[in-house]
């Protein structure tokens, strides 16, 4: 990516309409993230239909700003009412709320906002370096290699999903099945349409996203008993700690940035896991470990830097390979496809200006997020006291309107509601929802690459394993699937060897 391309990208993002989308997305993302029960994916699913009237730079500026700022927004309710607004801020509660209860809410918000911004900018730098390199490697991928990559991605997502690996895998398979509804692109045969003409185009991606995430969340919240939360701390400002305080916690800040970015690159791991791991590592290695859980700022730094660093890391496989890094980037991938943009190596070679504008827009979104946290702290603290019934009513109205306006079809509204009910049942049975969406988005490419591979190998599926790149992905897939069976035996061997010198020390560390 040349310097001239970056300059053009800055000119594009500095356009008033793009800046307005960035500001609006940051403000909306923080608000939605601060409201417990919604979250990043719900925010993206609600806003996606309204991006269709925008040009690509404006649409992606809006989506990217909502994506990164909603992760940060979850820390506001975590600090002020002891309830994480998003799952990504679960670890922030541990030290954020105790610190706020000490009368240091403004300082806690300063630690959270600054750490989130630094984590997001750090992961952006990694994205700018790693994504083009990974896309260059992807130029060597043919149909067989793409099929093997998707198989590996689907298996990894199922493995790291919450709940059992089997449920995650079943969710991915359900998504793949939903993608087969409609006209077969290779044969022209209608599949699973039941003579309903409107289904010949398949399920609308936006309707599925809205139903699975936004409406199912509303149904789930409505079915819950009234949740008692701690008394909100509504009198809050914004205050930055002295540089000396940041310096003594800089090692934790950098470590969490690295952890979050690395875990973001891995498909399906997500910011919630990164936040918990970052917090655990900080507590383990900190000289102030005895203060953790009592309002230690280092706990906030570790959690918020890690979960926001996931945003840039998760975009690496999304842009370079077309493989979503998490549920949020699954929606982003859907937005790319809806706007006629195909992620992968060709995106970097044929549309370097668009890629550069995505990088610059993400930078501006993180910087605006810091400004929004600093200027609007008092407003955001008031928002967390909004009654849940009012919030959910707004979500339903926006979701149903968004589902309808895509194709002006009432069937899309029905699909969204039905998928929302299915999503509610899946939530009650602890099925993860992200693999379903990822399977649905990757389904057409999965099927097409598999069938093209069969044509290339004259229907001999065993020749797939003769391709070096594909064989590597198939091997990784097998290892990932076998790990849950092998891991207990490895742990038992380590426990058995405990006390036998160095082996016992290794077992203790693990």
C-alpha positions in Angstrom: 0.0 0.0 0.0 1.6 3.2 -1.2 1.8 6.5 0.6 -0.3 8.2 -2.1 -3.1 5.6 -1.5 -3.0 6.4 2.2 -3.2 10.1 1.5 -6.2 9.6 -0.8 -7.8 7.5 2.0 -7.4 10.3 4.5 -9.0 12.7 2.0 -11.9 10.3 1.6 -12.4 9.8 5.3 -12.1 13.5 6.0 -15.2 14.1 3.8 -18.0 15.7 6.0 -20.5 12.9 5.3 -17.9 10.2 6.2 -17.0 12.0 9.4 -20.6 12.4 10.3 -21.1 8.6 9.9 -18.1 8.0 12.1 -19.3 10.3 14.8 -22.9 8.9 14.6 -21.6 5.4 14.7 -19.3 6.0 17.7 -22.1 7.7 19.6 -24.6 5.0 18.8 -22.1 2.2 19.5 -21.2 3.5 22.9 -24.9 4.0 23.8 -25.9 0.4 22.7 -22.8 -1.1 24.4 -23.6 0.7 27.7 -27.1 -0.7 27.8 -26.9 -4.2 29.3 -28.4 -7.0 27.2 -27.7 -5.7 23.7 -24.1 -5.8 22.6 -21.9 -5.4 19.6 -23.6 -7.9 17.2 -27.1 -6.6 18.1 -25.9 -3.0 17.3 -24.4 -4.0 14.0 -27.5 -6.1 13.0 -29.8 -3.1 13.7 -27.7 -0.6 11.8 -26.9 -2.8 8.8 -30.1 -2.2 6.9 -29.7 1.6 7.0 -26.3 1.4 5.4 -27.8 0.4 2.0 -28.6 4.0 1.2 -25.0 5.0 1.8 -21.9 4.8 -0.4 -19.4 2.1 0.6 -17.0 4.5 2.4 -19.8 5.9 4.5 -21.4 2.5 5.2 -18.1 1.0 6.4 -17.3 4.1 8.4 -20.6 3.7 10.2 -20.2 -0.1 10.8 -16.6 0.1 11.9 -17.3 2.9 14.4 -20.2 1.0 15.8 -18.1 -2.2 16.0 -15.2 -0.8 18.0 -17.1 1.7 20.1 -19.8 -0.8 21.3 -17.0 -3.0 22.8 -15.8 0.0 24.8 -19.4 1.0 25.7 -19.9 -2.2 27.7 -17.3 -0.9 30.2 -19.5 2.1 31.2 -22.3 0.0 32.8 -19.6 -2.4 34.2 -18.1 0.5 36.0 -21.3 2.3 37.1 -23.9 -0.4 37.8 -21.7 -3.5 38.2 -23.3 -5.1 35.1 -21.2 -5.5 31.9 -23.1 -3.9 29.0 -21.5 -6.5 26.7 -19.9 -9.9 27.4 -16.6 -8.4 26.4 -16.5 -6.3 29.6 -17.1 -9.1 32.0 -13.7 -8.8 33.5 -13.9 -5.0 33.8 -16.5 -5.4 36.5 -14.0 -7.1 38.8 -12.0 -3.9 39.5 -14.0 -1.2 37.7 -17.1 -1.2 40.0 -15.1 -1.4 43.3 -13.0 1.6 42.1 -16.1 3.6 41.2 -17.6 2.8 44.6 -14.6 4.4 46.2 -15.6 7.7 44.6 -13.1 7.2 41.7 -15.7 6.7 38.9 -14.2 9.5 36.8 -10.7 8.0 37.1 -12.1 4.5 36.3 -13.7 5.8 33.2 -10.4 7.5 32.2 -8.5 4.2 32.6 -11.1 2.3 30.6 -11.4 4.8 27.8 -7.7 5.3 27.3 -6.9 1.6 27.5 -9.7 0.8 25.0 -8.3 3.4 22.5 -4.7 2.2 22.8 -5.8 -1.4 22.3 -7.8 -0.5 19.2 -5.0 1.5 17.7 -2.4 -1.2 18.4 -4.6 -3.8 16.7 -5.1 -1.5 13.7 -1.3 -1.3 13.2 -1.2 -5.1 13.2 -4.1 -5.2 10.8 -2.3 -2.8 8.4 0.8 -5.0 8.4 -0.7 -8.5 8.6 -3.8 -8.4 6.4 -2.0 -7.5 3.1 0.6 -10.2 3.7 -2.1 -12.8 4.4 -4.0 -11.7 1.4 -0.9 -12.1 -0.8 -0.6 -15.7 0.4 -4.3 -16.2 -0.4 -3.4 -15.6 -4.1 -2.2 -19.2 -4.1 -5.6 -20.5 -3.0 -7.7 -22.4 -5.5 -11.1 -24.0 -4.9 -9.7 -26.9 -3.0 -7.6 -24.7 -0.7 -10.5 -22.4 -0.1 -12.7 -25.4 0.8 -10.1 -26.7 3.2 -9.7 -23.3 4.8 -13.5 -23.0 5.4 -13.6 -26.5 6.9 -10.8 -25.5 9.3 -12.5 -22.2 10.1 -15.9 -23.8 10.8 -14.3 -26.5 13.0 -12.3 -23.9 15.0 -15.4 -21.7 15.5 -17.4 -24.7 16.8 -14.5 -25.7 19.1 -14.1 -22.4 20.8 -17.9 -21.7 21.0 -19.5 -21.4 24.4 -21.2 -24.6 25.4 -20.2 -27.9 24.1 -18.2 -28.3 20.9 -20.9 -30.5 19.5 -23.5 -27.7 19.8 -21.2 -25.3 18.2 -20.6 -27.7 15.3 -24.4 -28.3 15.0 -24.9 -24.5 14.8 -22.4 -24.2 12.0 -24.1 -27.1 10.1 -27.5 -25.3 10.6 -26.1 -22.2 9.1 -24.7 -24.2 6.1 -28.2 -25.8 5.6 -29.9 -22.4 5.7 -27.5 -21.2 2.9 -28.8 -23.9 0.6 -32.3 -22.5 0.4 -33.1 -21.0 -2.9 -31.9 -21.6 -6.5 -28.7 -23.7 -6.9 -26.3 -21.3 -8.7 -24.6 -24.2 -10.6 -27.7 -26.2 -11.7 -30.6 -23.7 -11.5 -32.6 -26.2 -9.4 -34.8 -24.8 -6.6 -34.0 -26.2 -3.2 -36.2 -26.2 -0.1 -38.4 -23.4 -1.4 -41.7 -25.4 -0.9 -43.1 -23.6 -4.0 -42.8 -20.2 -2.3 -41.6 -17.9 -5.0 -40.1 -15.4 -2.6 -37.8 -18.1 -1.2 -36.2 -18.7 -4.6 -33.7 -16.0 -3.7 -32.9 -17.7 -0.4 -33.1 -16.2 3.0 -32.1 -12.6 3.2 -28.9 -12.2 5.2 -30.0 -9.1 7.0 -33.3 -10.6 8.1 -31.4 -13.6 9.5 -28.9 -11.4 11.4 -31.7 -9.2 12.8 -33.8 -12.2 13.9 -31.0 -14.3 15.3 -29.3 -11.5 17.3 -31.6 -8.5 17.8 -35.1 -10.1 18.1 -33.9 -13.2 19.9 -32.2 -11.0 22.5 -35.5 -9.0 23.0 -37.5 -12.3 23.4 -34.8 -13.6 25.8 -34.8 -10.4 27.9 -38.7 -10.4 28.0 -38.7 -14.0 29.3 -36.3 -13.2 32.2 -37.3 -12.2 35.6 -36.6 -8.6 36.5 -32.9 -8.4 37.3 -31.8 -6.5 40.3 -28.7 -4.4 39.7 -26.5 -2.4 42.0 -27.4 1.2 42.6 -26.1 3.2 39.6 -23.4 5.8 40.1 -24.7 8.6 37.9 -22.6 11.5 39.0 -19.4 10.9 37.0 -17.0 12.8 34.9 -13.7 11.9 33.2 -10.2 12.1 34.6 -6.9 10.8 33.2 -4.4 9.4 35.6 -0.9 10.9 35.7 1.7 9.5 33.2 3.6 7.9 36.0 0.6 5.7 36.9 0.4 4.6 33.3 4.1 3.9 33.0 4.1 1.4 35.9 1.3 -0.4 34.2 2.6 -0.2 30.7 3.8 -3.8 30.6 0.3 -5.0 31.4 -1.1 -2.6 28.7 1.2 -3.9 26.0 0.7 -7.6 27.0 -3.1 -7.2 26.8 -2.8 -5.5 23.4 -0.8 -8.4 22.1 -3.2 -11.0 23.7 -6.3 -9.3 22.3 -4.8 -8.9 18.8 -3.6 -12.5 18.6 -6.8 -14.0 19.9 -8.8 -11.7 17.5 -7.0 -13.2 14.5 -8.0 -16.7 15.6 -11.5 -17.3 14.2 -14.3 -17.5 16.7 -12.4 -16.7 20.0 -13.8 -13.3 20.5 -13.2 -10.3 22.8 -14.9 -11.9 25.9 -12.2 -14.6 26.0 -9.4 -12.1 25.3 -10.7 -9.9 28.2 -10.7 -12.7 30.7 -7.3 -14.0 29.6 -5.8 -10.5 29.6 -7.1 -10.0 33.2 -5.9 -13.3 34.4 -2.4 -12.8 33.0 -2.2 -9.3 34.6 -3.3 -10.6 38.0 -0.8 -13.4 37.8 2.2 -11.3 37.0 1.4 -8.0 38.7 3.3 -6.9 41.8 -0.1 -5.5 42.9 -2.0 -8.8 42.6 -3.3 -8.5 46.2 -5.2 -5.3 45.1 -7.0 -7.0 42.3 -10.7 -7.2 42.9 -10.6 -4.1 45.2 -10.4 -1.4 42.6 -6.9 -1.8 41.1 -6.7 0.2 37.8 -4.4 -2.4 36.3 -7.4 -4.8 36.2 -9.3 -2.3 34.1 -6.3 -1.7 31.8 -5.8 -5.5 31.2 -9.5 -6.1 30.4 -10.2 -3.1 28.2 -7.0 -3.1 26.2 -7.4 -6.8 25.4 -11.1 -6.7 24.4 -10.7 -3.7 22.1 -7.5 -5.0 20.5 -9.6 -7.9 19.2 -11.4 -5.5 16.8 -8.5 -5.0 14.5 -7.2 -8.5 14.9 -10.6 -10.0 14.0 -10.6 -8.0 10.8 -7.3 -9.6 9.6 -8.9 -12.9 8.5 -12.1 -11.1 7.5 -10.5 -8.8 5.0 -7.7 -11.1 3.8 -9.5 -14.4 3.6 -13.2 -13.7 3.9 -13.2 -15.7 7.2 -15.0 -13.9 10.1 -12.8 -13.5 13.2 -15.9 -13.2 15.5 -19.6 -12.6 15.4 -19.2 -8.9 14.9 -16.9 -9.3 11.8 -19.4 -11.9 10.6 -21.9 -9.1 10.3 -19.2 -6.9 8.7 -18.5 -9.7 6.2 -22.2 -9.7 5.3 -22.1 -6.0 4.8 -19.2 -6.3 2.4 -21.0 -8.9 0.4 -24.3 -7.0 0.3 -22.4 -3.9 -1.0 -20.9 -6.1 -3.8 -17.4 -6.3 -2.3 -15.7 -9.7 -2.1 -13.0 -10.0 0.7 -9.8 -11.7 0.0 -6.7 -11.2 -2.1 -8.5 -9.4 -4.9 -9.9 -6.9 -2.5 -6.3 -5.7 -1.7 -5.1 -5.8 -5.4 -8.2 -4.4 -7.1 -9.5 -2.0 -4.4 -6.5 -0.7 -2.4 -8.2 2.6 -2.0 -11.2 1.0 -0.2 -8.9 -1.1 2.0 -6.9 2.0 2.9 -10.1 3.9 3.7 -11.2 1.1 6.0 -7.9 1.4 7.9 -8.1 5.1 8.2 -11.8 5.0 9.2 -10.9 2.5 12.0 -8.2 4.9 13.2 -10.6 7.8 13.3 -13.3 5.7 15.0 -10.9 4.8 17.8 -9.8 8.4 18.3 -13.4 9.6 18.2 -14.3 7.0 20.8 -11.8 8.5 23.2 -13.2 12.0 22.6 -16.8 10.7 23.1 -15.8 9.0 26.3 -14.1 12.2 27.6 -16.8 14.7 26.6 -20.0 12.6 27.0 -19.2 10.7 30.2 -22.0 12.3 32.2 -24.5 11.6 29.4 -23.5 8.0 29.0 -23.7 7.5 32.8 -27.4 8.6 32.7 -28.2 6.3 29.8 -27.5 3.2 31.8 -30.5 4.0 34.0 -32.9 3.8 31.0 -35.7 1.2 31.6 -35.1 -2.0 29.8 -38.7 -2.0 28.5 -38.1 1.2 26.6 -34.8 0.0 25.2 -36.3 -3.3 23.9 -39.3 -1.5 22.3 -36.9 0.7 20.3 -34.9 -2.4 19.3 -38.0 -4.2 18.0 -39.2 -1.2 16.0 -35.8 -0.6 14.4 -35.3 -4.4 13.7 -38.7 -4.9 12.0 -38.4 -1.8 10.0 -34.8 -2.7 8.9 -35.9 -6.2 7.9 -38.7 -4.8 5.7 -36.9 -2.0 3.9 -34.2 -4.3 2.4 -36.5 -5.7 -0.3 -39.8 -4.2 0.7 -41.0 -7.7 1.5 -43.2 -8.7 4.3 -41.7 -12.2 4.0 -38.4 -10.9 5.3 -40.2 -9.6 8.4 -41.7 -13.0 8.9 -38.3 -14.7 8.5 -36.8 -12.3 11.0 -39.5 -13.1 13.6 -39.3 -16.9 13.0 -35.5 -16.9 13.2 -35.8 -14.8 16.4 -38.0 -17.4 18.0 -35.6 -20.2 16.9 -32.7 -18.1 18.3 -34.6 -17.8 21.6 -35.0 -21.6 21.8 -31.3 -22.1 20.9 -30.3 -19.6 23.7 -32.3 -21.6 26.2 -30.5 -24.8 25.2 -27.2 -23.0 25.3 -26.4 -23.2 21.6 -23.9 -20.5 20.5 -25.4 -18.3 17.8 -22.2 -17.0 16.1 -21.4 -20.3 14.3 -24.9 -20.3 12.7 -24.3 -16.9 11.1 -20.8 -17.8 10.0 -22.0 -21.0 8.5 -24.8 -19.2 6.7 -22.4 -16.6 5.3 -19.7 -19.1 4.3 -22.2 -21.7 3.0 -22.3 -20.6 -0.6 -18.5 -20.4 -0.9 -18.1 -23.6 1.0 -20.5 -25.5 -1.4 -19.2 -23.8 -4.6 -15.5 -24.5 -3.8 -16.3 -28.1 -2.9 -18.1 -28.7 -6.1 -15.5 -27.0 -8.2 -12.8 -29.1 -6.5 -14.7 -32.2 -7.4 -14.8 -31.1 -11.0 -11.0 -30.4 -11.0 -10.3 -33.8 -9.4 -12.9 -35.7 -11.6 -15.0 -36.5 -8.5 -12.0 -37.9 -6.6 -12.3 -36.3 -3.1 -9.1 -38.1 -2.0 -7.0 -35.9 -4.3 -8.0 -32.9 -2.1 -5.4 -34.2 0.4 -2.7 -34.3 -2.2 -2.7 -30.5 -2.4 0.0 -29.2 0.1 -1.9 -26.1 1.4 -5.2 -28.0 1.7 -3.5 -30.9 3.4 -2.1 -28.5 6.1 -5.6 -27.1 6.8 -7.1 -30.6 6.9 -4.4 -31.7 9.4 -5.1 -28.6 11.6 -8.8 -29.4 11.4 -8.2 -33.0 12.7 -5.9 -31.8 15.5 -8.5 -29.2 16.6 -11.2 -31.9 16.6 -9.1 -34.3 18.6 -7.8 -31.9 21.1 -10.8 -32.1 23.5 -10.2 -35.9 23.6 -6.4 -35.6 24.0 -6.3 -32.7 26.5 -7.6 -34.6 29.6 -4.9 -37.3 29.0 -2.2 -34.7 28.7 -3.4 -33.1 32.0 -3.5 -36.4 33.8 0.1 -37.2 32.6 1.3 -33.8 33.9 -0.5 -34.3 37.2 1.0 -37.8 37.5 4.5 -36.4 36.9 4.0 -33.6 39.5 6.7 -33.5 42.0 9.2 -35.1 39.6 11.5 -32.2 39.2 11.1 -30.0 36.2 8.0 -31.8 34.8 6.2 -31.1 38.0 7.0 -27.4 37.7 5.7 -27.3 34.1 2.5 -29.0 35.3 2.1 -26.4 38.0 2.5 -23.6 35.5 0.0 -25.0 33.1 
